Each structure stands twice: as structure tokens, then as C-alpha cells.
Amino acid sequence: MDLSNLKPAEGSIKARKRIGRGQGSGRGGTSTRGHKGAKSRSGYSSKVGFEGGQMPLYRRLPKGGFKNRNRIEFSGINLDVLQGLFEAKGISQFDPETLQANGLVSKADRIKILGRGALGAKIEVKAHAFSAAAIKAIEAAGGVATQI
């Protein structure tokens, strides 16, 4: 056996259906599309969600919810994360640039400090917003919470 006489396994290759090649082929005439209707025409493509003229599901169900266009999205960081950074890297002053350098937020994010976790370090934090619990915990540890 060599490369000149390789063949696929018996029965693994099927011939494609040649449609629209005359009545004698058995697939002429309507060319497997049936009689009449949109799907038998050339260039047919249905709209997304089209259900054959029946009222589509997305129109049968009621609209719901509300999206506030003026919502300000914050990226939340908890106190236990700041405590972990203090212990691991000895950082005591946190501002958006420091948090970005440590991979916690991206450049455009607005930052909110949240109150989960215990804080034992005296830290200085600058952020766009603080929860009441976070301010209480930072000040109880002798730190400073400054809103930007």
C-alpha cells in the first residue's frame, strides 16, 4: 500500500443529490420543493420568529420591565478584597489607578466600596461611592474614605 492507491472505506462516501436535472432523474419538476407556497419560490428566506402568519410568540407575550437610561453602573469591591491586597502587597492607599493596576477594575469603571468582610488595616480609600457599612468599617479601623 502506498499513497497512489489509497481509497476511502467502502460506503463512507455518498453521492450528493443532483436536483433540478430533468424528469428522468426523479428529482426534476418541483426539485424536491413541493407545490406552490413561499418555500417553493427562489430567493425565499423567512423572518426571524416568523410562524407562518400566526401571531408570533414574541408578539403574543406582554412587554415587561424597565431599563433606566440614566443608571450609573458601579463596579463593586468588598473590604475583604482590600484587606487581602494590604496583606499580600502592603498597599495602604487605594485609588482607581491602584485598583486598575491590580486587575480589579478597568479604566472606565466607576468604583463602589462595599462592606463585606472584616477590615483590620488602617487604609486610605478613594472611590466614586461607598456603602454605609464600608465607611463605618474603614473609619473604625482608623482609615479614611474619600469620595471622588
C-alpha positions as CSV (number, residue, x, y, z in Angstrom):
1,M,0.0,0.0,0.0
2,D,1.2,3.5,-0.8
3,L,-0.2,7.0,-1.4
4,S,-1.1,6.3,-5.0
5,N,-3.7,3.7,-4.2
6,L,-5.4,5.0,-1.1
7,K,-9.2,4.9,-1.1
8,P,-11.9,5.8,1.4
9,A,-13.7,3.0,3.2
10,E,-16.5,1.2,1.3
11,G,-19.8,3.1,1.7
12,S,-18.3,6.1,3.5
13,I,-18.7,8.5,0.6
14,K,-22.2,9.3,-0.6
15,A,-23.0,11.0,-3.9
16,R,-24.8,14.3,-3.5
17,K,-28.4,14.7,-4.6
18,R,-28.5,16.3,-8.1
19,I,-31.8,18.1,-8.1
20,G,-33.5,20.0,-11.0
21,R,-31.8,18.0,-13.7
22,G,-34.8,16.8,-15.6
23,Q,-37.8,14.5,-15.2
24,G,-35.7,11.4,-15.9
25,S,-33.6,11.9,-12.8
26,G,-36.5,11.5,-10.5
27,R,-35.8,14.9,-8.9
28,G,-36.9,17.3,-11.7
29,G,-40.1,19.2,-11.8
30,T,-40.6,20.7,-8.4
31,S,-37.0,19.8,-7.5
32,T,-37.9,18.5,-4.0
33,R,-39.6,21.8,-3.0
34,G,-43.2,20.6,-3.2
35,H,-46.0,22.5,-4.9
36,K,-46.6,26.3,-4.5
37,G,-46.1,28.4,-1.4
38,A,-43.3,30.7,-0.3
39,K,-40.8,27.9,0.3
40,S,-41.0,26.7,-3.3
41,R,-40.0,30.1,-4.7
42,S,-36.5,31.2,-5.4
43,G,-35.0,33.7,-3.0
44,Y,-37.2,32.6,-0.1
45,S,-36.0,33.4,3.4
46,S,-38.2,33.7,6.4
47,K,-38.0,36.4,9.0
48,V,-36.7,35.5,12.5
49,G,-39.6,34.4,14.6
50,F,-42.0,34.0,11.6
51,E,-44.6,31.4,12.4
52,G,-46.4,31.0,9.0
53,G,-48.7,34.0,9.5
54,Q,-49.8,33.0,13.0
55,M,-49.2,35.8,15.6
56,P,-45.6,35.1,16.6
57,L,-44.7,34.3,20.2
58,Y,-42.7,37.5,20.7
59,R,-45.9,39.5,19.9
60,R,-48.2,37.3,21.9
61,L,-46.3,37.8,25.2
62,P,-46.7,41.1,27.0
63,K,-43.8,43.6,27.2
64,G,-42.3,44.0,30.7
65,G,-39.6,45.6,32.7
66,F,-37.9,49.0,32.6
67,K,-34.4,50.0,31.6
68,N,-33.3,53.2,33.2
69,R,-31.2,55.1,30.6
70,N,-29.7,57.3,33.3
71,R,-28.5,54.4,35.6
72,I,-24.9,54.7,36.8
73,E,-23.2,51.3,36.8
74,F,-20.7,50.7,39.6
75,S,-18.0,48.0,39.9
76,G,-18.3,46.8,43.4
77,I,-15.2,45.9,45.5
78,N,-15.6,44.5,49.0
79,L,-13.5,45.3,52.1
80,D,-12.1,41.7,52.3
81,V,-10.5,42.2,48.8
82,L,-8.8,45.4,50.0
83,Q,-7.7,43.6,53.2
84,G,-6.2,40.8,51.0
85,L,-4.3,43.3,48.9
86,F,-3.0,45.0,52.1
87,E,-1.7,41.7,53.4
88,A,-0.3,40.4,50.1
89,K,1.3,43.6,48.7
90,G,1.3,46.0,51.6
91,I,-0.8,48.6,49.8
92,S,-2.5,51.0,52.2
93,Q,-3.7,53.7,49.8
94,F,-6.3,52.6,47.3
95,D,-7.5,54.8,44.4
96,P,-8.8,53.9,40.9
97,E,-5.3,53.7,39.5
98,T,-4.1,51.3,42.2
99,L,-7.2,49.1,41.8
100,Q,-6.7,49.1,38.0
101,A,-3.1,48.2,38.3
102,N,-4.1,45.2,40.4
103,G,-6.7,44.0,37.9
104,L,-9.8,44.6,39.9
105,V,-11.4,47.2,37.7
106,S,-11.0,48.6,34.2
107,K,-10.1,52.2,33.3
108,A,-13.6,53.4,32.6
109,D,-15.3,51.7,35.7
110,R,-16.9,53.7,38.4
111,I,-16.0,52.1,41.8
112,K,-18.1,51.5,44.8
113,I,-16.6,50.1,48.0
114,L,-18.9,47.5,49.7
115,G,-18.9,46.4,53.3
116,R,-18.4,42.6,53.1
117,G,-15.6,41.2,55.2
118,A,-13.5,42.4,58.2
119,L,-11.0,45.2,57.9
120,G,-8.1,45.2,60.3
121,A,-5.8,47.6,58.4
122,K,-5.6,51.3,58.5
123,I,-6.2,52.2,54.9
124,E,-7.0,55.3,52.8
125,V,-9.6,54.7,50.1
126,K,-10.6,57.0,47.2
127,A,-13.7,55.8,45.2
128,H,-16.8,57.1,43.4
129,A,-19.2,55.7,46.0
130,F,-19.2,53.8,49.4
131,S,-21.8,51.8,51.2
132,A,-22.7,52.9,54.7
133,A,-21.2,49.7,56.2
134,A,-18.0,50.2,54.3
135,I,-17.5,53.8,55.6
136,K,-18.2,52.6,59.1
137,A,-15.7,49.7,58.9
138,I,-12.9,51.9,57.3
139,E,-13.3,54.6,59.9
140,A,-13.5,52.1,62.7
141,A,-10.1,50.7,61.6
142,G,-8.6,54.2,61.7
143,G,-8.7,54.7,57.9
144,V,-10.1,57.4,55.6
145,A,-12.9,57.0,53.0
146,T,-12.8,59.8,50.4
147,Q,-15.4,60.1,47.7
148,I,-14.2,61.3,44.3
